[in-house]
Amino acid sequence: MQKNEVTKDLNIKPISMYDEMSSSYLSYAMSVIISRALPDIRDGLKPVHRRILYAMHKGGFDWTKQFRKSARIVGDVIGKYHPHGDQAVYDALVRMVQDFSMSVPLIDGQGNFGSIDGDPPAAMRYTETKLAKISQFLIDDIEKNTVSFKSNYDETEQEPTVLPAQYPNLLVNGAGGIAVGMATSIPPHNLGEIIDGTLALIKNKDIKVKELMKHIPGPDFPTGGVIIGKDIIREGYKTGRGSFKIRGEINVENLKNGKDRLVITSIPYQVNKSNLNEKIAELVRDKKIEGISDIRDESNREGIRVAIDLRRSVEPETIKR
């Protein structure tokens, strides 16, 4: 039987296994890359996040309006644009509210949206949301033929392929995703520094990385922390590849009783604070760290504060290392 010949009896068209696997895998990979796993460089959003923001805009849930139930928004998203599980959509919405997950949250929330300790958010029927003010700079002028639209999954609605985005959201809030055959992990940056760097780039399109870093010295994480090694950052900006270590910030307080106290005021990005405290306690219990008498989590709305009381005559710098 010749290749691609159609049999008369069964109407079956023989194909090459190699060709079919190559074609099917490529189609699957592109579907995951474009439609699910990776953000668009133009607005820094994955499809689910873009659809949430657009659905809120269309529903009139702007920053100047009252809060609305999260369940209402999730329903609009899955009914019109994103035919997936409601919990997956709600999880994506919750992340855009959390100020410890995003450098600049895109949604304002009212209610329990989880914590840096890993506490889960309240159910969507209890929480309320609306667009954050800065999201207006992602959506403004969308009705003025600034971006292209496409049909939704059942061709009953139109949705934008990208948001107009008046600032580089990809760099401000960072991005992460694992697709098929590729992945990305872009750290968040300070909004003001990114704007300054963007203006410098507009003035000089041939600007060098060294000059650009005068405006953008490095990533800026919502939970704080200190990046170890400036050369690593410079190399990452040059090549688009690299990794670096982040260390929490620790201050030393001298107590009246002659003892010292270490105070953790920031922790590395995406580290669970509760797990961190448990790990420190475990190291003390196993005597891998000696000289600590007490650990207390005194964090509140004003910020992170984990107090570590040291025994008398213990050198704080030794424990910090």
C-alpha positions in Angstrom: 0.0 0.0 0.0 1.4 3.4 -1.0 1.8 6.1 1.6 -1.3 8.3 2.0 -3.3 5.9 -0.2 -7.0 5.5 1.0 -8.3 2.0 1.2 -11.5 1.3 -0.7 -13.1 -0.9 2.0 -12.4 0.9 5.3 -11.8 4.4 4.0 -8.7 4.5 6.3 -5.8 6.7 5.3 -2.4 5.2 6.4 0.0 7.8 7.9 3.5 7.8 9.1 3.8 7.3 12.9 6.8 9.7 12.9 4.9 12.4 11.1 1.8 12.0 13.2 3.7 12.1 16.5 5.7 15.2 15.3 2.6 17.1 14.2 0.5 16.2 17.3 3.2 16.9 19.8 3.9 20.3 18.1 0.2 21.2 18.2 -0.1 20.2 21.8 3.0 22.1 22.8 1.9 25.3 21.0 -1.6 25.0 22.6 0.0 24.8 26.1 2.4 27.6 25.4 0.0 30.0 23.9 -3.3 29.1 25.6 -2.3 28.2 29.2 1.1 28.1 30.7 3.2 31.1 29.6 2.4 34.8 29.8 2.3 37.2 26.8 5.3 39.5 26.9 3.1 42.5 25.8 0.8 42.5 28.9 2.6 40.0 31.2 -0.6 37.9 31.6 -1.5 34.3 31.1 -4.9 33.7 29.4 -6.7 33.0 32.7 -5.5 36.3 34.3 -6.3 38.3 31.2 -9.8 36.8 31.0 -10.4 37.6 34.7 -9.4 41.2 34.3 -11.4 41.6 31.1 -14.5 40.0 32.6 -14.3 42.4 35.6 -13.9 45.3 33.2 -16.9 44.2 31.1 -18.9 43.6 34.3 -18.3 47.1 35.6 -16.2 46.0 38.6 -13.9 49.0 38.3 -11.8 50.5 41.2 -14.3 53.3 41.5 -17.2 51.0 42.1 -18.3 48.8 45.0 -16.9 45.4 45.8 -18.7 42.4 44.2 -18.8 38.8 45.2 -15.8 36.8 43.8 -18.2 34.0 42.9 -20.0 36.3 40.5 -16.8 37.1 38.7 -15.6 33.5 38.6 -19.0 32.6 37.0 -18.6 35.2 34.3 -15.1 34.1 33.5 -15.9 30.4 33.2 -19.2 31.0 31.4 -17.9 33.4 28.8 -14.2 33.0 28.3 -12.5 30.2 30.3 -14.3 26.8 30.3 -12.3 25.2 33.1 -12.8 24.4 36.8 -14.1 27.2 39.0 -11.5 26.6 41.6 -8.7 27.0 39.2 -10.1 30.4 38.1 -10.6 31.4 41.7 -7.0 30.5 42.6 -5.8 32.7 39.8 -8.0 35.6 41.0 -6.8 35.2 44.6 -3.2 35.4 43.6 -3.8 38.8 41.9 -5.1 40.1 45.2 -2.3 38.9 47.4 0.3 41.6 48.2 2.8 38.9 49.1 2.5 37.2 45.8 2.5 40.2 43.4 4.6 43.3 43.6 1.6 45.4 42.4 -1.7 43.5 43.0 -4.1 43.9 40.1 -7.3 43.2 42.1 -8.5 44.8 45.4 -10.0 42.2 47.7 -12.2 42.3 50.7 -12.2 39.3 53.0 -9.8 36.4 53.6 -7.5 35.9 50.7 -5.0 33.6 52.4 -1.7 34.6 54.1 2.0 34.3 53.7 1.8 31.5 56.3 0.0 29.3 53.7 -3.5 29.8 55.1 -6.1 29.1 52.4 -8.5 31.9 51.3 -12.1 31.8 52.2 -14.6 30.3 49.7 -15.4 32.5 46.7 -19.0 33.0 48.0 -17.6 34.9 51.0 -14.9 37.1 49.5 -15.4 40.3 47.4 -13.3 41.9 44.8 -13.0 44.7 42.2 -10.2 45.9 39.9 -7.3 47.7 41.5 -6.6 51.2 40.3 -3.4 50.2 38.5 -5.3 47.7 36.4 -7.0 50.6 34.6 -3.5 51.2 33.0 -3.7 47.7 31.6 -7.2 48.0 30.2 -7.6 51.6 29.2 -8.5 52.3 25.6 -9.3 48.6 24.9 -12.5 49.7 23.1 -10.6 52.0 20.8 -9.3 49.4 18.4 -5.9 49.2 20.2 -5.8 45.4 20.3 -7.2 42.5 18.3 -10.1 40.4 19.5 -11.0 36.7 18.9 -14.0 34.6 19.4 -14.4 32.8 22.7 -14.6 29.0 23.0 -18.2 28.7 21.8 -18.1 31.8 19.5 -20.7 33.7 21.4 -18.4 36.3 22.9 -15.3 38.3 21.8 -12.2 38.5 24.0 -9.0 40.4 23.6 -5.8 38.5 22.5 -3.8 40.9 24.7 -4.5 44.0 26.9 -3.3 47.4 25.8 -1.0 47.6 28.9 0.5 51.1 29.4 3.3 49.8 31.5 5.6 46.7 31.4 3.5 44.4 33.7 5.7 41.4 32.8 8.7 43.0 34.6 6.7 44.7 37.4 4.9 41.6 38.6 7.2 38.9 37.2 5.9 35.7 35.7 6.4 32.0 36.0 5.2 29.0 34.0 6.1 25.5 32.8 5.0 24.7 29.3 6.0 21.8 27.0 9.6 22.0 26.2 10.1 25.4 27.7 9.6 27.3 30.9 10.0 30.8 32.3 10.6 32.4 35.7 10.9 36.2 35.7 11.2 38.0 39.0 9.1 41.0 39.9 10.6 44.6 39.9 9.9 47.9 41.4 7.2 49.8 39.4 9.0 53.2 39.7 12.4 51.8 38.7 10.8 50.0 35.7 9.2 53.2 34.5 12.5 55.1 34.8 14.3 52.3 32.9 11.6 52.3 30.2 12.0 56.1 29.7 15.8 55.7 29.5 15.4 53.0 26.9 13.0 55.1 24.9 15.6 57.9 24.9 18.4 55.6 24.0 17.5 52.3 22.2 21.2 51.3 22.3 21.5 51.7 26.1 23.9 49.3 27.7 23.0 47.0 30.6 25.3 48.8 32.9 23.6 52.1 32.2 20.1 50.5 32.5 21.0 49.1 35.9 21.4 52.7 37.2 17.6 52.9 36.9 16.8 49.2 37.6 19.5 47.9 40.0 17.7 44.5 40.3 14.5 42.6 41.1 12.3 43.9 43.9 10.3 41.2 45.7 7.0 42.0 47.6 8.2 40.1 50.7 11.5 42.0 50.7 14.8 40.1 51.2 18.4 40.7 50.0 19.8 39.3 46.7 23.3 37.9 47.1 25.6 39.0 44.3 25.1 42.0 42.0 27.3 40.4 39.2 24.7 37.6 39.0 21.9 40.1 38.4 23.9 41.8 35.7 24.7 38.6 33.9 21.0 37.6 34.1 20.0 40.9 32.5 22.5 40.4 29.7 21.7 36.8 28.8 18.1 36.3 30.0 19.3 33.3 32.0 20.6 32.9 35.5 19.7 32.3 39.1 20.5 34.0 42.4 20.0 33.5 46.1 17.7 35.6 48.3 18.3 36.1 52.0 15.9 37.4 54.5 16.7 40.6 56.4 17.7 40.2 60.1 18.2 43.0 62.6 19.9 42.7 66.0 18.2 44.2 69.1 20.1 44.6 72.3 17.9 43.9 75.3 18.1 45.5 78.8 18.9 42.1 80.4 22.1 41.9 78.5 20.9 39.4 75.9 20.4 39.9 72.2 17.4 39.3 70.0 17.4 38.6 66.2 14.4 40.0 64.4 13.5 38.7 60.9 11.8 41.6 59.1 11.6 40.1 55.6 11.8 36.6 54.1 12.7 35.3 50.6 10.0 35.4 47.9 7.5 32.6 47.9 8.8 31.2 51.2 6.0 30.0 53.6 6.7 32.0 56.9 5.1 29.3 59.1 7.2 26.6 57.5 10.3 28.8 58.0 9.6 29.2 61.7 9.0 25.4 62.1 12.3 24.7 60.3 14.2 27.0 62.6 12.6 25.3 65.6 13.4 21.9 64.2 17.1 22.9 63.8 17.2 24.2 67.4 15.5 21.0 68.7 18.0 18.8 66.8 20.8 21.0 68.2 22.0 21.9 64.8 21.7 25.5 65.9 22.6 26.3 69.5 22.1 29.4 71.5 18.5 30.2 70.8 16.1 30.3 73.8 12.8 31.3 72.2 11.2 31.9 68.8 8.0 34.0 68.4 6.1 35.1 65.4 5.1 38.7 66.1 4.0 39.6 62.6 1.0 41.8 62.1 -0.6 44.1 59.5 2.4 46.4 59.7 4.8 43.7 58.4 6.8 40.6 59.2 8.5 40.3 62.6 9.9 37.0 63.8 11.7 37.4 67.1 14.5 35.0 68.0 15.8 35.4 71.6 19.4 34.4 72.1 21.0 33.1 75.3 23.4 35.2 77.1 27.0 35.5 75.7 25.9 34.1 72.3 27.3 36.0 69.3 24.4 37.2 67.1 26.5 37.1 63.9 27.2 33.4 64.5 23.5 32.6 64.6 22.7 34.8 61.6 25.0 32.8 59.4 
